[in-house]
Amino acid sequence: MKVEADLVVVNANIITMDPEKPRATALAVKSYKIIVVGNEDSVQDMITHSRRVMDLGGKTIIPGFVDAHTHLTSTGIRSKQADLTSTKSATEVIEKLKKYASKNPDREWIIGWGYDESNWETKKYLTAKNLDTVSKEKPVVAVRIDGHLISVNTVGLDMTGVDLSHEGVEKDKNGNPIGVLKDIDNMYDRFRGTPKELQDGVIAGTKIAASLGITTAVDNVAIGTLRQIREVESRDQLYARMIVNIPLEQLNHLLKLGITSGMGTPLTRIGGVKIFTDGSIGAGTAAVSKPYKGSKDNLGMLLIEKKEFLKIIKKAVAGGIQTVTHAIGDRAIDMILSAFEDYVNSSNDIDEEKALVRKQRHRIEHAEMISEEQIRRAVALGLILSMQPNFVANWQLEGGLYDQSFEKERVDTMNAFRTALDNGARIAFGSDGMPLGPLYGIHAATTHPNPKVRLTVEEALRCYTRESAYASYIDRTIGILKEGARADFVVLSADILDKSMPPQKIKDIKIEMTVMGGETVHSSMSL
């Protein structure tokens, strides 16, 4: 009998992430799905009638990465703005912004993204005084790498319309604003971009994702962005699947419309509702139980009270909407756990309510400072830990941001991946776009400066594929290469599970091809 396929892959080293069939050498695709995973004999009859055949010469294939926490649309938009990620001083930032302004005279706002003063000698945030040297006529914005702090010039401070009495407005000794804004609601609204800029950002962002092997991205977006993502999808211009987390302000609208997490198309789906409980370590606003180094009083900022958070949980659970809750500091994490515990324990049927919460796969985003006791409580509630291993390489090395902010004994226990896994936690890996590449994150998780909390390469890979898919209800068809799954896979330049390869080398592996639904969305190969 003639068996047809759209794509047949042979002579490959396939890492399936399927425990029932962990390795294979060939696969076949029909109508976006994998129909065979096995050896060359299992696809032999399909080769003659296949639309396309790939002989990979022994190269390694893995499932497409699932980035569980990104800002992909923002990444695309930022690609058209000033890149401040590699700057080493305030002076260098100013020069880059001046060059950007001169090359883009029609831009209403001069915007740069990604500066990180913790890598500078001075370790000071940019201020209005710094940015006024770029322009005194146009608004100038420099966004810190974590997105929780923006620096603005004098004109920009006026145009943001921020209430200057807000605790996140930094002031000098005379009480005057210095142009540093921390974790202020809607502080990006003034310069979010037009619908076309957002659509261009979606296209650019998904292209970047595809080049890094990401076939599914969970995008944390601003109000109104979902419409622009759907518009791009309607034009067949998405290069990665998008799961969209909706801002908390839209929760009541979702409930009224009866929209639940998981609704959507194969390319664009509704994720959860994004909630902020604290800020970031770099901005000094992550809510912690002990003060930041060098400060007797700073415990960060708790951005929502437990009573209000509990109301949100009740609404979300009743409406079938996943909560995706940002919490970095241990104080913020404790508030989340306590609220969920109160919610479950107040039920007439505690076991039934626990099962419902577990089924809905509610998430804690970041969890950088989660303790072992808090991990156990999260596991008991069925909460997923959505973590960012690249933070280790960014800030947990000796002398980095964490060392600048906390005492060593606290730093050693941060980003405790092994502790979480050993206590039964489900961990999803994402990048938060800092940087976007999963291979960089896997490298960081396997070379953690504290050997006791390192993961194996296979564990880290699972967290960036199957486990991240689980966190978004798509684990039956995404993050795994098996019959019936979506044909989303990546061709690597080396075998990521080769035990002779030092983990330090993982970040140097190249993404040679990315395939989504059987179609190539990125390639540097000639076949």
C-alpha positions in Angstrom: 0.0 0.0 0.0 1.3 3.5 -0.9 2.0 5.5 2.2 2.4 9.3 1.7 4.2 11.8 3.8 4.9 15.5 3.6 8.4 15.1 5.1 10.6 12.2 5.9 13.8 12.6 8.0 16.4 9.9 7.9 19.9 9.3 9.3 19.3 11.4 12.3 20.2 11.2 16.0 16.7 11.9 17.4 16.3 12.7 21.1 12.5 12.3 21.4 12.0 13.2 25.1 9.5 10.3 25.1 10.4 7.9 28.0 8.8 5.0 26.0 11.0 5.6 23.0 13.9 7.9 24.0 15.9 7.6 20.8 15.2 7.2 17.1 16.9 7.7 13.7 14.0 8.6 11.4 10.6 10.2 11.5 7.8 11.1 9.1 5.4 14.0 9.0 1.9 14.3 7.5 -0.4 17.3 7.8 1.7 19.1 10.5 1.9 15.9 12.7 4.4 13.2 13.2 3.1 9.9 11.9 6.1 7.7 12.5 9.1 7.8 14.8 11.5 4.9 14.5 14.4 3.7 12.3 15.0 3.9 8.5 13.0 0.7 8.0 9.9 2.2 9.5 9.9 5.1 6.9 11.3 3.3 3.9 8.0 2.9 2.1 7.3 6.6 2.5 10.5 8.0 1.0 9.4 7.5 -2.7 6.1 9.3 -2.1 7.2 12.0 0.3 7.1 15.7 -0.8 10.5 16.2 1.0 13.2 14.0 2.3 16.0 15.2 4.7 19.1 13.1 5.2 20.7 14.7 8.2 24.0 12.7 8.1 23.7 11.8 11.8 23.0 15.3 13.1 21.0 15.6 16.3 17.3 16.4 16.5 15.4 17.5 19.6 11.9 18.7 20.2 11.4 22.4 19.5 12.1 24.5 22.7 9.1 25.8 24.6 10.1 29.1 26.3 7.7 29.3 29.2 8.2 33.0 30.0 9.2 35.5 27.4 8.4 39.0 26.1 8.6 38.0 22.5 6.7 40.9 21.0 8.7 43.3 23.1 11.9 41.6 21.9 10.8 42.2 18.3 10.1 45.8 19.0 13.4 46.3 20.8 15.2 45.0 17.7 14.2 48.3 16.1 15.4 50.3 19.1 18.7 51.1 20.8 20.4 48.0 22.2 21.9 48.8 25.5 22.6 45.2 26.7 26.3 45.2 26.2 27.1 48.6 27.6 29.7 48.9 30.2 29.0 52.5 31.5 26.6 55.3 31.6 28.8 57.1 29.1 28.5 54.3 26.6 24.7 54.2 27.0 24.6 58.0 26.3 26.7 57.6 23.2 24.5 54.7 21.9 21.3 56.7 22.5 22.8 59.8 20.7 23.7 57.7 17.7 20.3 56.1 17.6 18.6 59.5 17.8 20.7 60.9 14.9 19.8 57.9 12.8 16.1 58.0 13.6 15.2 61.7 13.6 11.5 60.9 13.0 11.1 58.9 16.2 8.9 60.7 18.8 10.6 58.8 21.6 14.3 57.9 21.9 14.2 54.5 23.5 16.9 52.0 24.5 16.5 48.7 26.2 18.6 46.4 28.4 21.1 48.4 30.4 22.5 46.6 33.5 24.3 48.8 35.9 25.3 45.8 38.0 28.0 45.1 35.4 29.3 48.7 35.5 32.1 50.0 37.7 29.8 52.7 39.2 26.8 50.4 39.7 24.4 53.4 39.6 21.1 53.7 37.7 20.9 56.2 34.8 19.1 59.5 35.8 17.4 62.4 34.1 20.7 64.3 34.4 22.5 61.6 32.3 19.7 61.4 29.7 19.2 65.1 29.3 22.6 65.1 27.6 21.0 62.9 24.9 18.2 65.4 24.3 16.4 68.1 26.1 13.7 68.4 23.5 12.6 64.8 22.9 11.6 62.2 25.6 14.5 59.7 26.2 13.9 56.4 27.9 16.5 53.8 29.0 14.9 50.6 30.2 16.8 48.4 32.7 17.4 44.8 31.6 14.7 43.4 33.9 12.0 45.8 32.7 11.1 46.8 36.3 12.9 50.1 36.2 13.1 52.8 33.6 15.3 55.9 33.5 13.9 59.0 31.7 15.1 62.4 30.9 13.3 65.5 32.2 11.0 65.8 29.1 10.2 62.0 29.4 9.4 62.3 33.1 6.8 65.0 32.3 5.3 63.0 29.3 4.9 59.8 31.2 2.3 61.5 33.4 3.5 59.4 36.4 2.1 60.4 39.8 5.3 61.8 41.5 4.1 60.7 44.9 4.3 57.0 43.9 6.8 55.1 46.1 8.5 53.9 42.9 9.6 57.4 41.9 13.2 57.9 43.1 14.0 61.3 44.5 17.0 63.2 45.7 17.6 64.5 49.2 15.5 67.5 48.5 12.5 65.5 47.4 12.9 66.1 43.6 12.4 63.2 41.1 15.7 62.1 39.6 14.2 60.3 36.5 14.3 56.8 37.9 10.9 54.9 38.0 10.5 51.5 39.6 7.5 49.2 39.2 4.9 51.8 38.4 1.6 50.6 36.9 1.3 51.3 33.2 4.6 53.1 33.0 5.1 51.7 29.5 1.7 52.9 28.2 3.0 56.2 26.8 5.5 54.5 24.4 4.0 51.1 23.7 3.8 51.6 19.9 1.2 51.7 17.2 -0.7 48.6 16.0 1.7 48.3 13.0 4.8 48.6 15.3 3.3 45.8 17.5 2.6 43.6 14.5 6.1 44.2 13.2 7.4 43.3 16.6 5.5 40.0 16.6 6.9 39.1 13.2 10.5 40.1 14.2 10.2 38.4 17.6 9.0 35.1 16.3 11.7 35.1 13.6 14.3 35.6 16.4 12.7 32.8 18.4 12.8 30.4 15.4 16.5 31.2 14.9 17.1 30.1 18.5 15.1 26.8 18.2 12.0 28.1 20.0 8.9 26.8 18.4 6.5 27.8 21.2 6.8 30.9 23.3 4.7 32.1 26.2 4.4 35.8 25.6 3.6 38.2 28.4 1.9 41.1 26.6 0.3 44.5 27.2 -3.4 45.1 26.7 -4.5 44.9 23.1 -1.4 43.0 21.9 -3.4 39.7 21.4 -5.4 41.3 18.6 -2.1 42.2 16.8 -0.8 38.7 17.2 -4.0 37.3 15.7 -3.7 39.7 12.8 -0.1 38.5 12.1 -1.3 34.9 12.3 -4.1 35.6 9.8 -1.4 36.7 7.3 0.6 33.4 7.9 3.6 35.4 9.3 4.1 33.7 12.7 7.4 31.8 12.9 6.6 30.4 16.3 3.5 29.3 18.2 2.3 31.9 20.7 0.7 31.4 24.1 -0.4 34.7 25.3 -0.6 35.7 29.0 -3.2 38.4 29.5 -2.7 41.4 31.9 -4.6 41.2 35.2 -6.7 44.3 34.1 -8.4 42.1 31.5 -9.4 39.3 33.9 -13.0 40.4 34.3 -13.4 40.7 30.5 -12.2 37.1 30.1 -14.6 35.9 32.7 -17.6 37.8 31.2 -16.8 36.3 27.8 -16.4 32.8 29.1 -12.8 32.6 27.8 -10.6 30.0 29.5 -6.9 29.2 29.4 -6.1 27.0 26.5 -8.6 28.4 24.1 -7.3 29.4 20.6 -5.8 28.0 17.5 -2.8 25.7 17.0 -0.7 28.8 16.6 -2.2 31.3 19.1 -3.7 30.3 22.4 -4.8 32.0 25.6 -2.4 31.3 28.5 -3.0 32.7 31.9 -3.7 36.0 33.6 -0.4 37.7 34.6 -0.2 39.1 38.1 2.7 41.0 39.7 3.3 40.5 43.4 6.8 42.2 43.6 9.5 43.8 41.5 13.0 42.8 40.7 16.3 42.4 42.5 18.1 44.8 40.2 15.6 47.5 40.9 15.7 46.7 44.7 11.9 46.0 44.6 11.7 42.2 44.9 9.9 41.6 48.2 12.3 39.9 50.6 12.1 38.9 54.3 15.5 40.3 55.2 16.8 43.7 54.0 19.0 44.1 50.9 22.7 44.4 51.6 23.7 47.9 52.7 20.2 48.8 53.7 18.5 48.4 57.1 15.0 49.1 55.8 14.6 48.0 52.2 12.5 44.9 52.0 11.4 45.6 48.4 7.9 46.2 47.3 4.8 44.0 47.7 2.7 45.2 44.8 -0.5 43.4 45.9 -2.0 42.6 49.3 -2.9 39.0 50.1 -6.6 39.8 50.5 -6.7 41.2 47.0 -4.7 38.3 45.6 -7.0 35.8 47.2 -10.0 37.4 45.4 -8.2 37.0 42.1 -7.5 33.3 42.8 -11.2 32.7 43.5 -12.3 34.4 40.3 -9.6 32.7 38.2 -10.2 29.2 39.5 -14.0 29.5 39.1 -13.5 30.8 35.6 -11.0 28.2 34.5 -8.2 30.7 34.0 -4.7 29.9 35.0 -2.9 32.4 37.2 0.7 33.3 36.2 2.1 35.1 39.1 5.4 37.0 39.1 7.2 36.5 42.4 11.0 36.8 42.9 11.5 37.5 46.6 10.8 35.0 49.3 8.2 37.4 51.0 6.2 37.6 47.7 6.4 33.8 47.3 5.2 33.2 50.8 2.2 35.5 50.2 1.2 33.5 47.1 1.5 30.2 48.9 -0.4 31.4 51.9 -3.2 32.7 49.7 -3.6 29.5 47.8 -3.5 27.5 51.1 -6.2 29.7 52.5 -8.3 29.3 49.4 -8.0 25.5 49.4 -8.5 25.1 53.1 -11.6 27.3 53.1 -13.4 24.9 50.7 -16.1 22.6 51.8 -14.3 19.8 50.0 -10.5 20.4 50.4 -9.4 17.4 48.3 -11.7 18.4 45.4 -10.4 22.0 45.5 -6.8 20.8 45.6 -7.4 18.6 42.6 -9.0 21.5 40.7 -6.1 23.8 41.4 -3.6 21.2 40.3 -5.6 20.5 37.2 -5.5 24.2 36.2 -1.7 24.3 36.5 -1.3 27.7 38.3 2.2 29.0 38.1 4.8 31.0 40.1 7.0 33.0 37.7 10.7 33.3 38.5 10.8 32.0 42.1 14.4 33.0 42.3 14.5 33.1 46.1 12.1 30.2 46.9 13.2 28.2 50.0 13.0 24.4 50.3 10.1 24.7 52.7 8.3 26.9 50.2 9.0 24.4 47.4 7.3 21.7 49.5 4.3 23.9 50.0 4.1 24.7 46.3 4.3 20.9 45.4 1.5 20.2 47.9 -0.7 22.7 46.1 0.3 21.6 42.6 1.8 24.9 41.7 4.3 25.0 38.8 7.6 26.8 39.2 8.3 28.7 36.0 12.0 29.6 36.4 14.7 31.3 34.3 18.1 29.5 34.4 19.8 32.3 32.4 19.5 34.5 35.5 22.2 32.3 37.0 24.7 33.1 34.3 23.6 36.8 34.3 23.7 37.5 38.0 24.6 34.6 40.2 28.3 34.4 39.4 30.8 35.8 41.9 30.6 39.5 42.2 27.4 39.7 40.2 24.1 41.4 41.0 23.1 38.8 43.6 26.3 39.2 45.5 25.8 43.0 45.4 22.3 42.6 46.8 22.5 39.8 49.4 24.8 37.9 51.7 26.5 34.8 50.3 24.4 32.3 52.3 21.3 33.6 50.6 22.9 33.8 47.2 23.9 30.1 47.3 20.3 29.0 47.7 18.9 31.0 44.9 17.6 29.4 41.7 17.5 26.1 43.5 16.6 23.8 40.5 17.9 20.5 42.0 16.2 21.2 45.3 12.9 21.8 43.5 13.2 18.7 41.4 14.2 16.5 44.3 11.1 17.7 46.2 8.8 16.8 43.4 8.3 20.2 41.8 7.3 20.6 38.2 9.7 23.2 36.7 9.1 25.0 33.4 12.1 26.9 31.9 11.9 30.2 30.2 14.2 33.1 29.4 12.3 36.3 30.2 14.2 37.5 27.1 17.4 38.0 29.1 18.7 36.6 26.7 16.2 34.6 24.7 18.3 31.5 23.9 17.4 28.2 25.6 20.8 26.7 25.0 22.2 29.6 27.1 19.7 28.7 29.8 20.5 25.0 29.7 24.2 25.8 30.0 23.4 28.0 33.1 21.3 25.3 34.8 24.0 22.7 34.4 26.9 24.9 35.5 25.2 26.6 38.5 27.9 28.0 40.9 26.4 25.9 43.6 27.0 22.3 42.5 24.3 21.0 44.9 21.5 22.6 42.9 22.8 21.9 39.3 20.7 19.8 36.9 21.9 17.2 34.4 21.7 18.3 30.8 18.8 15.9 30.2 16.8 17.3 33.1 17.4 20.9 31.9 16.4 19.9 28.4 13.2 18.3 29.7 12.4 21.5 31.6 12.8 23.5 28.4 10.6 21.1 26.3 8.1 18.7 28.0 7.8 20.5 31.3 7.3 23.9 29.7 4.7 22.4 27.5 3.0 20.9 30.5 2.8 24.4 32.1 0.7 25.5 29.2 -1.6 22.5 28.7 0.1 21.5 25.5 2.2 18.5 26.6 0.3 15.9 24.7 1.4 17.4 21.3 4.3 19.8 22.0 7.7 19.3 23.6 7.9 15.6 22.6 8.6 13.7 19.4 6.1 10.9 19.1 3.3 9.7 16.8 0.5 12.2 16.9 2.6 15.1 18.2 3.1 18.3 16.3 6.1 18.2 14.0 8.1 20.8 15.9 11.8 20.0 16.1 15.3 21.5 16.0 18.5 20.3 14.3 21.6 21.0 16.4 25.2 21.2 15.4 26.2 18.7 18.2 24.6 16.1 20.4 23.5 18.0 23.5 23.4 14.7 25.5 26.9 13.7 24.5 28.4 12.9 27.9 31.9 13.8 26.7 30.8 17.4 26.0 31.5 19.8 29.0 28.3 21.6 30.0 30.2 24.9 29.5 30.1 24.1 25.7 26.4 23.8 25.5 25.8 27.5 24.9 28.1 27.2 21.8 25.9 24.6 20.1 24.4 26.0 16.9 20.7 25.9 15.9 21.0 24.7 12.3 17.4 24.3 11.5 14.0 24.9 13.2 10.9 23.1 11.9 7.4 24.0 13.0 4.5 21.8 12.0 6.7 20.1 9.4 7.6 23.4 7.7 11.1 25.0 8.0 11.0 28.4 9.7 14.7 28.8 10.1 17.7 27.2 8.5 21.4 27.7 8.0 21.8 24.3 6.4 22.0 23.3 2.8 20.2 20.1 2.1 
